[in-house]
Amino acid sequence: MKVGFSKASLDVPIGMEMAGYVNRKGVSKGFLKPLEAFCVLLEDNNIKLAILTFDILGIPDGFPCIISGWKTIPVATHTHSAPVPSEIKDELLNTASKLIEKAKHNLYDVKEILFKKFTVKGVCAQRRRGESLGELKGYMIHIKSLKNISFVIFPCHPTVLGPENLFYSPDLAGAIRQELSKMFDSEVIYMNSCAGNVSTRKTRKERNEKEIERLSKMFACNIDVLSSKSIAPKIEDFKEIFVSLKTVKKSSEKIDEDTKTALKLLALRKNMDGKILRICSFKLGKVPFVFHPFEMFYKRCEELDILLIGYACSYGSYLVPNDVKDGYEWIASPYSSSTEQNIVNLIKDLIR
């Protein structure tokens, strides 16, 4: 098995509409930190995968499944401080092509892969009323080669900066990358897992760069490794499926600010009826990775105990468990109560 790596800053203009907060007023004024893009190429026998990670809210529709012969798996870090993804699609595609071209000329044999399960407490928490503030579980994949690469997969809306911010930033995801890169002496790629009901809402003290730094350092200091094992440097069982989901109408008698915001989001998602969504999976040393476009609830990570990476391939909105009948996420989700379980069943079939 071989691995290749490349990264670049996204060349996006200021003065653009920013994504993530429907109540934000104004266009971007500049940069707090660069928005970055990362490419990891994984090659084993006839399987050639390009995992592309971007500091954006979600992956725009129509992102190609293949670029230069490599199967693409595009992932968004879900920062709420970047341009509207569809408005910079050409830049994303150009960057992806350049990164793949660069990385494929720097493919190296994999020496070892370590798979770790860990928990972190205090940085993010389940945000719905009555939910636990306890520790959250994540995963790390350390690929040792001529250039070391680490995937960190953790459930958290990386949203320290709020709607008042008009400057581009990778937000908490970028700061965690930076802290862990120093700790691991490795390139770090941060990806979100089941973050639908997890954010910094109950843990942040302020909404600024200083708070991003505080929480990212806390993340690095509070990692508690539960298990660590070496896995075989082998890729197998790459699969992809395409699903089309029906949307439903929703309403609420509540008039609080969260409900108003959720209804605005739901109105923006009326064009998602029948939208084609892509889900990808593969196994790395028998460990299943699943890349999907949704915002799933944290309990799904706990129940399935597989590497579920969200905000991937396109954007599919919230998937709310059947036992959740109200609240921000339920209103903002355009799907019926049974949709989440149907997708979970598809994912289970995919990794068998």
C-alpha positions as CSV (number, residue, x, y, z in Angstrom):
1,M,0.0,0.0,0.0
2,K,1.2,3.5,-0.8
3,V,0.2,6.9,0.5
4,G,0.6,10.4,-0.9
5,F,-0.1,13.8,0.7
6,S,-0.4,17.4,-0.4
7,K,-2.0,20.6,0.9
8,A,-2.7,24.2,-0.1
9,S,-4.5,27.3,0.9
10,L,-7.9,28.0,-0.8
11,D,-7.6,31.1,-3.0
12,V,-11.0,32.7,-2.3
13,P,-11.8,36.4,-2.7
14,I,-13.1,38.6,0.1
15,G,-16.5,40.3,-0.3
16,M,-18.3,37.0,-0.7
17,E,-21.4,35.7,1.2
18,M,-20.4,33.4,4.0
19,A,-22.1,30.1,4.8
20,G,-23.3,28.6,8.0
21,Y,-25.5,31.1,9.8
22,V,-28.8,32.2,8.2
23,N,-28.8,35.3,10.5
24,R,-25.4,36.6,9.5
25,K,-25.4,40.1,8.0
26,G,-22.8,41.3,5.6
27,V,-20.1,39.8,3.4
28,S,-16.6,38.6,4.2
29,K,-14.1,41.3,5.1
30,G,-10.8,39.3,5.1
31,F,-9.0,36.4,6.8
32,L,-8.4,35.5,10.4
33,K,-6.6,32.3,9.3
34,P,-6.1,30.7,5.9
35,L,-8.7,28.3,4.7
36,E,-6.9,25.1,3.7
37,A,-7.4,22.0,1.6
38,F,-5.7,18.6,2.1
39,C,-5.3,15.6,-0.1
40,V,-4.4,12.0,1.0
41,L,-4.0,9.4,-1.7
42,L,-4.3,5.8,-0.8
43,E,-3.3,3.2,-3.4
44,D,-3.4,-0.5,-3.0
45,N,-3.5,-2.9,-6.0
46,N,-6.3,-1.6,-8.2
47,I,-7.9,0.7,-5.6
48,K,-6.9,4.4,-5.9
49,L,-8.6,6.8,-3.5
50,A,-8.2,10.5,-3.0
51,I,-9.5,11.8,0.3
52,L,-9.9,15.6,-0.1
53,T,-10.7,17.7,2.9
54,F,-11.7,21.4,2.6
55,D,-12.3,24.1,5.2
56,I,-15.8,24.8,4.0
57,L,-19.4,24.2,5.3
58,G,-20.3,21.4,3.0
59,I,-19.4,19.8,-0.3
60,P,-21.2,21.5,-3.3
61,D,-23.4,19.4,-5.5
62,G,-21.8,17.9,-8.6
63,F,-18.3,17.3,-7.2
64,P,-16.8,14.7,-9.5
65,C,-16.5,11.1,-8.3
66,I,-13.2,10.6,-10.3
67,I,-10.4,13.1,-10.9
68,S,-7.3,12.0,-13.0
69,G,-8.2,8.3,-12.4
70,W,-8.6,8.6,-8.6
71,K,-11.9,7.9,-6.9
72,T,-12.6,11.1,-4.9
73,I,-14.0,11.3,-1.4
74,P,-14.4,15.0,-0.7
75,V,-15.0,16.1,2.9
76,A,-15.9,19.4,4.5
77,T,-14.7,20.4,8.0
78,H,-18.0,22.3,8.4
79,T,-16.5,25.6,9.4
80,H,-19.2,28.4,9.4
81,S,-16.6,31.0,8.5
82,A,-16.0,30.3,4.8
83,P,-17.7,31.3,1.5
84,V,-20.9,29.6,0.3
85,P,-19.5,26.3,-1.1
86,S,-21.4,26.5,-4.4
87,E,-20.0,30.0,-5.1
88,I,-16.4,28.6,-5.0
89,K,-16.9,25.3,-6.7
90,D,-14.5,26.0,-9.5
91,E,-11.8,26.9,-7.0
92,L,-12.4,23.7,-5.1
93,L,-12.2,21.6,-8.2
94,N,-9.1,23.3,-9.5
95,T,-7.5,22.9,-6.1
96,A,-8.5,19.2,-5.9
97,S,-6.9,18.6,-9.3
98,K,-3.7,20.3,-8.4
99,L,-3.4,18.5,-5.0
100,I,-4.0,15.1,-6.6
101,E,-1.4,15.8,-9.3
102,K,1.1,16.9,-6.6
103,A,0.4,14.0,-4.2
104,K,0.6,11.3,-6.9
105,H,4.2,12.2,-7.6
106,N,5.0,11.7,-3.9
107,L,3.6,8.3,-3.2
108,Y,5.5,6.3,-0.5
109,D,5.2,2.8,0.9
110,V,3.3,2.6,4.1
111,K,5.4,1.2,7.0
112,E,2.8,0.9,9.7
113,I,-0.8,2.0,10.5
114,L,-1.9,2.6,14.1
115,F,-5.7,2.7,14.9
116,K,-6.6,4.4,18.1
117,K,-9.9,5.0,20.0
118,F,-9.9,8.0,22.3
119,T,-12.1,10.3,24.3
120,V,-12.0,14.0,25.0
121,K,-14.0,15.9,27.6
122,G,-14.7,19.6,28.0
123,V,-14.2,20.8,24.4
124,C,-17.6,20.0,22.9
125,A,-20.8,18.5,24.2
126,Q,-24.2,17.2,23.2
127,R,-26.2,20.4,22.9
128,R,-29.9,19.5,23.2
129,R,-31.6,20.0,26.5
130,G,-31.1,17.2,29.0
131,E,-28.2,15.6,27.0
132,S,-25.0,14.6,28.7
133,L,-22.0,16.9,29.0
134,G,-19.7,13.9,29.3
135,E,-16.7,12.8,27.3
136,L,-17.0,12.2,23.5
137,K,-15.4,9.4,21.6
138,G,-13.2,9.8,18.5
139,Y,-10.7,7.9,16.4
140,M,-7.2,8.4,15.1
141,I,-5.5,6.7,12.2
142,H,-1.7,7.2,12.2
143,I,-0.1,6.3,8.9
144,K,3.6,6.0,9.1
145,S,5.5,6.5,5.9
146,L,8.3,8.7,4.6
147,K,5.8,11.4,5.5
148,N,3.6,10.7,8.5
149,I,-0.1,11.4,8.2
150,S,-2.8,11.3,10.9
151,F,-6.6,11.3,10.5
152,V,-8.4,12.6,13.5
153,I,-12.2,11.9,13.4
154,F,-14.2,13.5,16.1
155,P,-17.8,14.7,16.6
156,C,-18.2,18.4,17.0
157,H,-19.6,21.4,15.2
158,P,-16.4,23.4,15.0
159,T,-18.3,26.6,15.6
160,V,-16.6,28.9,18.1
161,L,-17.0,31.9,15.9
162,G,-20.5,33.2,15.6
163,P,-22.7,35.0,13.0
164,E,-21.2,38.3,13.9
165,N,-17.8,37.1,12.4
166,L,-17.2,38.3,8.9
167,F,-13.6,37.0,8.5
168,Y,-12.6,33.6,7.0
169,S,-11.4,31.0,9.4
170,P,-11.1,27.2,9.7
171,D,-12.3,27.8,13.3
172,L,-11.8,25.1,15.8
173,A,-11.1,22.4,13.2
174,G,-8.1,24.3,12.0
175,A,-6.7,25.0,15.5
176,I,-7.1,21.3,16.5
177,R,-5.1,20.4,13.4
178,Q,-2.4,22.8,14.3
179,E,-2.1,21.6,17.9
180,L,-2.1,17.9,17.1
181,S,0.3,18.3,14.2
182,K,2.9,19.6,16.7
183,M,2.0,16.8,19.2
184,F,2.2,14.0,16.6
185,D,5.0,15.3,14.4
186,S,2.7,14.5,11.5
187,E,0.4,16.1,9.0
188,V,-3.1,16.1,10.6
189,I,-6.4,15.9,8.7
190,Y,-9.4,16.6,10.9
191,M,-12.8,15.2,9.9
192,N,-16.2,15.3,11.7
193,S,-18.1,12.2,12.7
194,C,-21.6,12.3,14.2
195,A,-21.8,16.0,15.1
196,G,-25.5,16.7,14.4
197,N,-26.3,17.3,18.1
198,V,-22.7,18.2,19.3
199,S,-21.1,21.6,19.4
200,T,-19.3,24.1,21.5
201,R,-22.5,25.8,22.7
202,K,-22.2,24.5,26.3
203,T,-18.4,24.7,26.5
204,R,-17.2,27.9,24.9
205,K,-16.8,31.0,27.0
206,E,-16.4,33.5,24.2
207,R,-16.7,33.6,20.4
208,N,-13.3,34.8,19.3
209,E,-9.8,33.6,18.3
210,K,-8.6,33.4,21.9
211,E,-11.4,30.9,22.7
212,I,-10.5,28.8,19.6
213,E,-7.0,28.6,21.0
214,R,-8.1,27.7,24.5
215,L,-10.4,24.9,23.3
216,S,-7.9,23.5,20.8
217,K,-5.2,23.3,23.5
218,M,-7.7,21.7,25.8
219,F,-8.5,19.1,23.1
220,A,-4.8,18.2,22.8
221,C,-4.2,18.0,26.5
222,N,-7.4,16.0,27.3
223,I,-7.0,13.2,24.8
224,D,-7.5,9.9,26.7
225,V,-6.5,6.9,24.5
226,L,-8.8,4.0,25.2
227,S,-7.1,1.5,22.8
228,S,-4.3,1.3,20.2
229,K,-3.5,-1.4,17.8
230,S,-1.5,-1.9,14.6
231,I,-3.6,-2.7,11.5
232,A,-2.6,-4.1,8.2
233,P,-1.7,-1.6,5.5
234,K,-4.3,-2.9,3.1
235,I,-7.4,-1.2,1.4
236,E,-10.3,-3.4,0.4
237,D,-14.0,-3.3,-0.3
238,F,-14.4,0.2,-1.7
239,K,-18.1,0.7,-2.4
240,E,-20.3,3.7,-3.3
241,I,-24.1,4.0,-3.4
242,F,-26.4,6.8,-4.5
243,V,-29.6,7.6,-2.6
244,S,-32.5,9.9,-3.3
245,L,-34.6,11.1,-0.4
246,K,-38.0,12.5,-0.2
247,T,-38.6,15.6,2.0
248,V,-41.6,16.4,4.1
249,K,-43.3,19.6,5.4
250,K,-42.7,20.6,9.0
251,S,-44.0,23.3,11.3
252,S,-43.7,24.3,14.9
253,E,-45.9,26.3,17.3
254,K,-42.8,27.5,19.2
255,I,-41.5,31.0,18.5
256,D,-38.1,31.0,20.2
257,E,-35.0,32.1,18.3
258,D,-33.7,28.6,17.7
259,T,-37.1,27.6,16.1
260,K,-37.1,30.7,13.9
261,T,-33.6,29.9,12.7
262,A,-34.4,26.3,12.0
263,L,-37.5,27.2,10.0
264,K,-35.3,29.6,7.9
265,L,-32.9,26.7,7.3
266,L,-35.7,24.4,6.4
267,A,-37.0,26.9,3.8
268,L,-33.6,27.0,2.2
269,R,-33.6,23.2,1.9
270,K,-36.9,22.9,-0.1
271,N,-34.8,22.0,-3.2
272,M,-33.4,18.8,-1.5
273,D,-36.5,16.7,-2.5
274,G,-35.2,13.9,-4.7
275,K,-31.6,15.1,-4.6
276,I,-29.0,12.4,-5.4
277,L,-26.7,11.8,-2.5
278,R,-23.5,9.7,-2.5
279,I,-22.2,7.5,0.3
280,C,-18.8,5.8,0.1
281,S,-17.1,3.2,2.2
282,F,-13.9,1.2,2.3
283,K,-11.9,-0.9,4.8
284,L,-8.4,0.0,5.9
285,G,-6.9,-3.0,7.6
286,K,-10.4,-4.4,8.2
287,V,-11.5,-1.1,9.9
288,P,-14.5,0.3,8.0
289,F,-14.7,3.9,7.0
290,V,-18.0,5.3,5.9
291,F,-18.3,8.8,4.3
292,H,-21.8,10.3,4.1
293,P,-23.3,13.8,3.5
294,F,-25.4,14.0,6.6
295,E,-25.4,15.5,10.1
296,M,-26.1,12.4,12.2
297,F,-26.6,12.3,16.0
298,Y,-23.8,11.3,18.3
299,K,-25.6,8.2,19.6
300,R,-25.1,6.6,16.1
301,C,-21.4,6.7,16.5
302,E,-21.7,5.0,19.9
303,E,-24.1,2.3,18.6
304,L,-22.3,1.5,15.3
305,D,-18.7,2.0,16.6
306,I,-17.4,2.5,13.0
307,L,-15.7,5.4,11.4
308,L,-18.6,7.5,10.3
309,I,-17.4,10.7,8.6
310,G,-20.1,13.3,7.8
311,Y,-20.2,16.4,5.5
312,A,-18.8,14.2,2.8
313,C,-19.5,13.8,-1.0
314,S,-22.2,16.5,-0.9
315,Y,-24.5,18.0,1.7
316,G,-27.6,16.1,3.0
317,S,-28.7,18.1,6.1
318,Y,-29.6,16.7,9.5
319,L,-30.6,13.1,10.0
320,V,-32.7,12.9,13.2
321,P,-33.3,9.7,15.1
322,N,-36.9,8.5,15.2
323,D,-37.3,9.2,18.9
324,V,-36.5,12.9,18.4
325,K,-39.8,14.8,17.6
326,D,-38.9,18.4,18.3
327,G,-36.1,20.9,18.6
328,Y,-33.8,22.8,16.3
329,E,-32.3,19.8,14.5
330,W,-35.7,18.1,14.0
331,I,-37.2,21.3,12.4
332,A,-34.2,22.0,10.3
333,S,-34.1,18.4,8.9
334,P,-36.3,18.1,5.7
335,Y,-36.8,14.4,6.1
336,S,-39.4,12.1,7.7
337,S,-38.7,10.4,11.1
338,S,-38.0,7.1,9.4
339,T,-35.3,8.4,7.1
340,E,-32.4,8.2,9.6
341,Q,-33.0,4.5,10.4
342,N,-33.3,3.7,6.6
343,I,-29.9,5.4,6.0
344,V,-28.4,3.5,9.0
345,N,-29.6,0.2,7.5
346,L,-28.0,1.1,4.2
347,I,-24.7,1.8,6.0
348,K,-24.8,-1.5,7.8
349,D,-25.4,-3.3,4.5
350,L,-22.6,-1.3,2.9
351,I,-19.9,-2.5,5.4
352,R,-20.9,-6.1,5.6
